[in-house]
Amino acid sequence: MAKKIEHVAGDRHMTLDELSAFVADAFANGATGAEAVAGAVTFRAKLRTVNITVQPEAKHTNGA
């Protein structure tokens, strides 16, 4: 099952530290770096929310 990871700005807009925490959280939860990032911005084009969907790793079977 896919997992959605979303971070919301703590104030009126997202800081670089908050964006960095989102990236660290995404990688810690299985993101590969190839996922498309979605987000919402304020009327002044500041980041408000960011999210990605991480697909679970395919389990390999030996077949033996």
Secondary structure, 3 states (H helix, E strand, C coil): CCEEEEEECCCCCCCHHHHHHHHHHHHHCCCCCCCCCEEEECCCCCEEEEEEEECCCCCCCCCC
